[in-house]
């Protein structure tokens, strides 16, 4: 395992006190996993993480347990924690779950967004439009999810939003793998999201749902082309 200290953000050592330490450690480790700082299958050693973050091993254990629930980490008996490896089953399950909840979210949001919601989308689209070929996979994913977060924010359905929050980290990992393996965000990022925005602007739930189906299928088809283990 590479030295953990060298991979930590500069401000990690000054963890704010107003939030539970375990939550803060979870956020830091989640960001490192979804951002590609830790690699699939990498062993996450409690002692090294605790030393790097300048916390005790208790918050590290809490964080790893939470990340296991989210699907980012595997806890193996007598062996410790390892970054989850992307599998075909993972991709299929998260894709179908996301499709189900985002169809519902889009069908509701398209009649509720009004001008403010579309203005937020247009601001993200402008950022997508201005990207160049040097955009990092992490930045492409950030813009992608900012756009989709707006749909969930305006769907007016608390339970759908909570389900989205529970799988958003895994979607981040999948989209990063997709953008790293197929670096075509410059060609399709703006155009595909603009097409979805226009479908939502019709204010027709069926058109919005059809738009979501078409939109997320592209990422799924690309991920299926990767040489992933079945399970």
C-alpha positions, 0 to 999 in steps of 0.5 A, spaced: 500 500 500 502 506 498 503 511 503 497 514 506 500 520 508 502 522 501 495 522 499 491 526 504 488 533 503 492 538 506 486 540 511 485 533 513 488 534 519 484 540 522 477 536 522 472 541 525 469 539 531 462 541 530 460 534 527 461 527 529 468 525 528 466 518 525 462 522 520 467 527 518 472 521 517 467 517 513 466 523 508 474 524 507 475 516 506 469 516 501 471 522 497 478 519 497 475 512 494 470 516 489 476 520 487 480 514 485 485 516 491 485 509 493 484 503 488 479 497 487 482 492 492 486 496 496 487 494 503 485 500 508 489 499 514 486 502 520 493 504 523 495 507 517 489 511 516 488 513 524 495 516 523 494 519 517 488 523 519 490 524 526 484 520 530 484 514 534 482 507 531 475 508 533 472 513 528 476 509 523 472 503 524 465 507 524 467 510 518 469 503 514 463 500 517 459 505 514 462 505 507 461 498 507 454 499 508 454 504 502 458 499 498 465 502 497 468 497 502 469 490 503 470 488 510 473 481 510 473 477 517 480 477 520 483 480 514 481 487 514 478 492 510 479 493 502 476 498 497 470 494 493 472 492 486 467 494 481 463 488 478 458 487 472 453 485 478 454 491 481 453 495 475 447 492 473 444 493 480 446 500 481 444 502 474 437 499 474 435 502 481 438 508 479 433 508 473 427 506 477 428 512 482 430 517 477 424 516 472 420 517 478 424 523 480 424 526 473 417 525 472 415 529 478 421 534 477 419 536 470 412 539 473 415 543 479 422 546 477 419 552 473 424 557 472 429 557 478 430 549 477 432 550 469 436 556 471 440 552 475 441 546 470 443 552 465 448 554 469 451 547 470 450 546 462 454 552 461 460 549 465 459 543 461 460 547 454 466 550 456 470 544 458 476 542 454 480 535 452 484 536 459 478 535 463 479 530 469 474 524 470 473 527 477 471 534 474 466 530 469 463 526 474 462 532 478 459 536 473 454 530 471 452 529 478 451 536 479 446 536 474 442 530 476 442 533 483 437 538 481 432 533 478 432 530 485 432 537 489 426 539 485 422 532 485 419 533 492 419 526 494 424 525 500 424 518 500 426 518 493 432 523 495 434 519 501 435 513 496 439 517 491 443 519 497 444 512 499 447 510 492 450 517 489 457 515 492 457 508 488 454 512 482 460 516 482 465 510 482 461 508 476 461 514 472 469 515 474 470 509 471 466 510 465 469 517 464 476 514 465 475 509 460 471 512 455 474 520 455 469 523 451 465 528 456 467 533 451 463 530 445 457 528 449 457 531 456 454 538 454 449 535 448 446 529 452 445 533 458 442 539 454 437 534 450 435 531 457 434 538 460 429 540 453 425 533 455 424 536 462 422 543 460 416 540 456 413 539 463 410 532 460 412 526 465 412 521 460 417 525 456 421 526 462 422 519 464 423 517 456 429 522 457 432 519 463 431 512 460 435 514 454 440 518 458 443 513 463 443 508 458 449 510 455 453 510 461 451 503 462 452 501 455 459 503 456 460 500 463 458 493 460 464 494 455 469 494 461 472 487 463 469 487 469 468 480 474 461 477 474 461 478 482 
